Amino acid sequence: MSFRMTAQATGAMNQLQQQMDITAHNLANSNTTGYKERQVEFSELMSQHLNNLTPAAQTGPRLTPDGIREGIGARLGAVNSNTQIGSIQETDRDLDSVLLNEQHYFQVQVEENGQQEIQYTRDGSFYLQPVANGTDMMLVTSEGHPVQGTNGVIQFSADQIDHLQIAENGDIIVQRAGENEIVGSLAITNIPMSRSLETVGENRFRVPEGIELEGIAQAVQGEDRMLQSGALEQSNVSTQEQMTQLISAQRAYQFNARTVTMSDQMQGLINQLR
């Protein structure tokens, strides 16, 4: 019984440590633009003991009692993202944009290990970056990654730009000498199954290997109002809720650590008996 208690407590401590790490990550990103809270889900470990002794492998008397065998606690089953839209903060900056549908994502072109890859983000804080030819400008993220348009990377001439804005339908409109010109349109993707996305850091996501893009994502076209310019989506992390979860996990961790200590003390007393 003492060994079982120790195994359960040790397993719980490992899972609780991961929960505290994720909660701390949420708190650290409570002010990150477009950040989505990560939620921890636990699952029972009873299933791993249902068939741990098959008739073919049983060579002697049964070592465990008949019926369903007892599990050893729980494990971290999944870490999912809360896709609920965070609060919208007005910035009055023309290149800041908020996606109004929680299933919509901006496309970003990222280079990793010499390979170009399309990743996704909810962070709509964009900037202009000069292109190597010296005559064009490119729309990029705050990390400098090119923003993907419906016809590829959004790149246009930097000559005589008086004003630039992002329309509600995603069009990039440049004003030159009083004339408006559409120089590109944001490629916005609808991903209803956003939980299937893989987190890659810097507030970006990718489609995991082995999953077909067409099965979980569709291009958004023809919608008149997909975003709001001059504003940014704030993180949807509730600081109060995360602090409560962190304190609860710490208390549970301390309780299980005490269980391990008491079990060791009991084993020591038993070993001293003659």
HELIX and SHEET records of a PDB file:
HELIX    1   1 SER A    2  ALA A   28  1                                  27    
HELIX    2   2 MET A   46  HIS A   49  5                                   4    
HELIX    3   3 SER A  194  SER A  196  5                                   3    
HELIX    4   4 LEU A  213  ILE A  216  1                                   4    
HELIX    5   5 THR A  239  GLN A  272  1                                  34    
SHEET    1   A 2 ARG A  38  GLU A  44  0                                        
SHEET    2   A 2 ALA A  74  SER A  81 -1                                        
SHEET    1   B 2 ILE A  88  GLU A  90  0                                        
SHEET    2   B 2 ALA A 231  GLU A 233 -1                                        
SHEET    1   C 2 SER A  97  LEU A  99  0                                        
SHEET    2   C 2 LEU A 227  SER A 229 -1                                        
SHEET    1   D 6 GLU A 198  GLY A 201  0                                        
SHEET    2   D 6 ARG A 204  ARG A 206 -1                                        
SHEET    3   D 6 GLN A 115  THR A 121 -1                                        
SHEET    4   D 6 HIS A 104  GLU A 112 -1                                        
SHEET    5   D 6 ILE A 188  ASN A 190 -1                                        
SHEET    6   D 6 GLN A 218  ALA A 219 -1                                        
SHEET    1   E 3 TYR A 127  PRO A 130  0                                        
SHEET    2   E 3 ASP A 136  VAL A 140 -1                                        
SHEET    3   E 3 GLN A 155  SER A 157 -1                                        
SHEET    1   F 2 GLN A 148  GLY A 149  0                                        
SHEET    2   F 2 GLY A 152  VAL A 153 -1                                        
SHEET    1   G 3 HIS A 163  ILE A 166  0                                        
SHEET    2   G 3 ASP A 171  ARG A 176 -1                                        
SHEET    3   G 3 GLU A 179  SER A 185 -1                                        
END                                                                             
